[in-house]
Amino acid sequence: MTDQEGYIIDNQTPEGRKQFIKNLFDDIVPTYDLLNHVLSAGIDTIWRRNMFRHMASVIHQPVIDLCCGTGDLSKICFQKGARLTSLDFSMNMLLKGRKRKALQGKLIQADASRIPVHENSFHTATIAFGIRNIPDLDHFIKEVYRVLKPGGQFAILELVRPRDPFINLLYRAYLEKLLPLIGGIVSGQPSAYQYLSKTISTFVDPYDLQVMLEKYGFVKARHFPQTFGVATIIVCNKKEA
């Protein structure tokens, strides 16, 4: 499946792209946190905190943070009182997150499309800046639905294409020129940031993503655009039993 911008959903043979992405993230671990904050001028921290303004409380609730990286969102979940599980397929990311004490709960190294837990295990699932790197997107959505309890919430934070034509023009220039340049210089991995830039400019539209979420049973999807629409928060729920 391909959207109009070229993003490919591969539910049949995603392993090659997954290995590429895993290797990519393993390589950029040393400068990953610094560049996240520099390239977003620190606004990414605000976006993560904004997620919890639109979610039900996670205090004392079982929560899984998917594609957790080094733990920026996991850390907030833990501070909010969640009984936290953090999952990522890059062990290097998990180890750095533990070292910087951002990952405080249970850690799982696994593919987010094959979550190794029982169904109906979590009150909340979260993912920040990770969903656009999942090639078998249909499988991932079904898997999140499986592990959530009836009525449980799924919160997504992702970079998207602004709908305003002028803002979109400026943002594209940033993605295509400035982000790969700065990311490449600081990390020493220019191809990694060229790839990450492309995933933003080609990922499915948030409203198409909502259609996919609803296709697999999620309801009550709400959109909360952030900072001129360059990012969005989507919160939805698993159907009640």
N, C-alpha and C positions, 0 to 999 in steps of 0.2 A: 504493500500500500504506500502511495506517495502523495503528499499534499502538493498544492500548487507551487510551493517554494522549493520542493525537492527533498524534503525529509522522507527517509525510507523507513517504514516499519517492517521489520523482518521477524516474523513469528516462526519461521521454518528453520533458518540456518543463521542464528544470531551469534554463534560462538566466536567466529573470526573477529567480528567487530568488538565483541566483549573483551577478548584478549588484548586487542589493540588499545582499548580504553583503559583496561587495567594497567597495562605497561606504561601508558601515558601518565596516569595519576601516580604510579609508583615513582616515576622519574621526576615529577615536579614537587614531591613532598617537601623538600627543604625550604622552598620559597612560597609554598601554596598559600599559607595564611597571610603572609605579608602582601602578596599580590592581590588577593581577594579584597583586602581593605583599601589598598592603594588604587586599584583599578575602579573601585566603586566610590572612592573618596569617603569611605567609611559608612556609606549609606546602607550597605548590606546588613550591618548590625541592626539598624533601625527597622529594616524590613522584617528581619527574623523576629524581633520583639513584637512587631505589629501583628504577626500571625496570631498571637495569643489574645489579641483584642477581639478577634472574630471567632474564637473557638470556645467551647465549653471548658470549664476548669479541668486541669489534669492532676490536681492535688490527690495524692494517694492512688492514682489510677495507673494501670499498666499501659505504658506507651512504648511504641517502637519507632525509632528515628532511622529511616532508610537512606542508604547512600550518605551516611553521616560524615564521611570525610574525617577531618581531625576534630570534629565535635563542636563547632560553633553553635549549632541549633540544639544538639544534645545537652550542652551545658545549660542553656536556658530552660529546657524541659526539666532538667534535674533541679535547678533553682526554683522552679515552679512547684516542686513537690511530687513530680511523677515517679513512679516505679519504672525505671528506665531500662530499655534494651536498645543498644545502638548497633546497627548493621552496616557493613561495607565490605566490598570484595577485595579491597586493597589492604593487606596486612600492614604495609608501611604507613598508611594513613591512620589505622587504628593504633599502632604503636606510638606514633607521634601524638595523637590525641590523648592517649593515656599518659604520656610523658609530660604534656603540658597541662594535665589535670582537667581537661575539658570533658573527657569521657570517664564518668564516675560510676555508671551502672554496669549492667551485663553487656559484654561485647560478643558479637557474632561476626565471623568472617564468612560471608556467603553472598551468593547472587540474589539480588533483590527480587528477581522473578521466580526464585525457588526458596522461599523463606522457610527455614527448618524448624517450624513450630506448629503446634496443633491449631486447628481452626477455632475461631471464636476466642482467641487468646488476649486481644488487646482492646482497650477502650478507645485509643487514639493511635493513628499512624501519621507520621510527618515525613516530608521530604523537601529539602531546600537545594535548588540548583543541581538536582540530580536526574530529574525525570527525562530531560532532553537527551541524556546519554544512554538511555535504555532502548535498545533496538527492538526487542520483543515487547512492545508497549502493551499490547492486548493481554499477554500473559502476566505482565506485571500488575495491571489493574485487577485482573481476576484474583491474583495471589493476595493483594492487599485486602480485597473484599473477603477472601476466605479467612484471613487471620483476625479480622475485626469482629468484635462482638456485635450482635444485632443492635442497631442504633448508634454504633460507634462512628467516630468522625475521622475523616481523612483530610489533612491539610497540606497543600502544595504551595511552595514559593518557587517561582521560576522567572527568569529573564525572558522577555517577549518583545515583539515588534510593536512600537507605539502606533496607535491608530491615526494620530494627527500627522498629516503628510510632512509638515515642516520639521517636527520633532523627529519623525522617522528618518528624514534625510540626514539630519545631524547625527542621529544615533548610528546610522549605517556607516557614515564616515568614521565615527569612533571605532565601531566594530572592525571595519575592514583595514584601517590604517593604524590608529593609535594603540588599540588593545594588543594586537600581535607584536607591535614594535616594543612597547614597554615590557610586556610579558616575556618576550624573547630575550631582551637584554638582561632583565633581572634574573630570570630562571635559567638562561642558557639553553632553553628548549623552544626556539621560535616556532617550530612545526606544531608543538602542543597548543600554543595559544592561537595559531591560525586555525587549527581544528576546532577549538572551543569557541572561537568567534563564529565559525560557520554553523555550529550547532544552534547558536542563538538565532541567527538569521534565517535558518531553514526549519526550525521546530514547528510543530503543528500550532495553529491558532488556538488560543485558550478556549474559544467557544466550540471549536472542533473537538478539543480535549474533553470538554463537558459532555458532548454527545457520546464519546467513547465511555466516559464514566457512567453515564445513564444506561448505556447499552448493557453494561455488566452489573447493573442493579443499584448503583448509587443514586441517591435522591437529594433534593434540597441544595443543589450546587449554587454557591454564591461566589461572585467575583469581586475582588477588592484591588483595583489598579493602584500601583505605587509610583510616585515620582515621575509624573508626566507620561505614565503608561509604559515605562521601560521595564517594569517588572509587574507581576500580578500575584495575588494570593487567591487560591481557590480552596474553599472548604465545602465538603459534601459529607453525606452520611450513608452508612449501610442501612438498608431497610430494617425496620423493626421486625421482630419475630412474629 
